[in-house]
Amino acid sequence: VMPNPKRRFSHQRTALRRTNYKTSLPEITETKQNNAAPLRLNHNASPDGYYKGRRLPGFKD
């Protein structure tokens, strides 16, 4: 039976790798509709129910 290391990698090596894990802020854009919420998340409908300039079905006033 061959000896095995107690730990595969040291804590420092693991921490050095994890320092590059970063979060990014969500991208927001201006809405094109008048009297709507001024900003919306990319690839998401606005709070008023518009997406790509069209009103989505199922949104009630």
Long-range contacts (C-beta under 8 A, 24 or more apart in sequence): none
